[in-house]
Amino acid sequence: MIIDKAEVIVTSPDRNFVTLKLTTDDGLTGLGDATLNGRELAVVAYLQEHVVPLLLGRDAHRIEDTWQFLYRSAYWRRGPVTMAAIAAVDMALWDIKGKAAGMPVYQLLGGASRTGLLAYGHASGKTLPELFDSVRAHQEKGYKAIRIQAAVPGLKSIYGIASNATYEANSGVRYDHEPAQRGGLPNEEDWDTRSYLRHIPTVFEAVRNEFGPEIPLLHDGHHRMTPIQAAQLGKSLEPYDLFWLEDCTPPRTRRRCASCVSTPRRRSRSARSSTPCGTTSRSCASSSSTTCAPR
């Protein structure tokens, strides 16, 4: 079963998507997602110019061999563009293998071990009433866990807040967790770590008072803090029993604050390596995140 065609498809139904479609000589097709928000065309070029020529003529059954070849054969390894491209190939090949075997991929990987997963929704708001409305809207959709993101007084626009200032053409479109919006240039945002560290604990206090102690709450720091600041935030949020606290610092600095707080910490898909991602002491699936398997 030889790969004889590879297509890189770019679409934008409200946001950008990059899809890799592989076709074998016996007509099976596999799809893999290569979307990297805000740098979609960089992945497109990487796939078209550096990856696709290496795939044509390869055995589609040799998934692990292909992954190792694409990862280890390049002098410059890792990084979001490289890993997004390789992940797309991996997904597409597993899609093909599942179709060849006549069963879903999860059966090939050992079968189901549970009947469902706890998923979380991304709630955000510029004010507390707006945030509360967002939480309730997600609960009505069936989400049992909620990620809480809130605006900071004095800051006009912050990534992850749906009601932020945006391009006129995007008016009415929620961008709760998108780093890229439609427009010729990136949307500029504000930031002040000290204001954020003072404000966020009051937000979680208000959310707990409004929704009670049982609902699992999450928060994403988006890599904005130093280890000392992350430890300060973790300690200040301990009374509100977060399910997890995600991405306070850049990946390489996280171990420095690991022993400082009792709040569970999560490493997101932005931690790019060949080791497991999404590492945490609790299990929860994001409504938008992609998990990866160890190598």
Stockholm file with secondary structure:
# STOCKHOLM 1.0

chainA/1-295         MIIDKAEVIVTSPDRNFVTLKLTTDDGLTGLGDATLNGRELAVVAYLQEHVVPLLLGRDAHRIEDTWQFLYRSAYWRRGPVTMAAIAAVDMALWDIKGKAAGMPVYQLLGGASRTGLLAYGHASGKTLPELFDSVRAHQEKGYKAIRIQAAVPGLKSIYGIASNATYEANSGVRYDHEPAQRGGLPNEEDWDTRSYLRHIPTVFEAVRNEFGPEIPLLHDGHHRMTPIQAAQLGKSLEPYDLFWLEDCTPPRTRRRCASCVSTPRRRSRSARSSTPCGTTSRSCASSSSTTCAPR
#=GR chainA/1-295 SS CBEEEEEEEEECSSSCEEEEEEEETTSCEEEEECCCTTCHHHHHHHIIIIIHHHHTTSBTTCHHHHHHHHHHSSSSCCSHHHHHHHHHHHHHHHHHHHHHHTSCHHHHTTCCSCSCCCEEEEEEESSHHHHHHHHHHHHHTTCSEEEEEECCTTCSCCTTCTTSCCCGGGTTCCCSSCSCCSSSSCCCCCCCHHHHHHHHHHHHHHHHHHHCSSSCEEEECTTCCCHHHHHHHHHHHGGGCCSEEECCSCGGGGGGGTTTCCSCEECCTTSCSSSCCSCCSSCCEESSCCCCCCC
#=GC SS_cons         CBEEEEEEEEECSSSCEEEEEEEETTSCEEEEECCCTTCHHHHHHHIIIIIHHHHTTSBTTCHHHHHHHHHHSSSSCCSHHHHHHHHHHHHHHHHHHHHHHTSCHHHHTTCCSCSCCCEEEEEEESSHHHHHHHHHHHHHTTCSEEEEEECCTTCSCCTTCTTSCCCGGGTTCCCSSCSCCSSSSCCCCCCCHHHHHHHHHHHHHHHHHHHCSSSCEEEECTTCCCHHHHHHHHHHHGGGCCSEEECCSCGGGGGGGTTTCCSCEECCTTSCSSSCCSCCSSCCEESSCCCCCCC
//
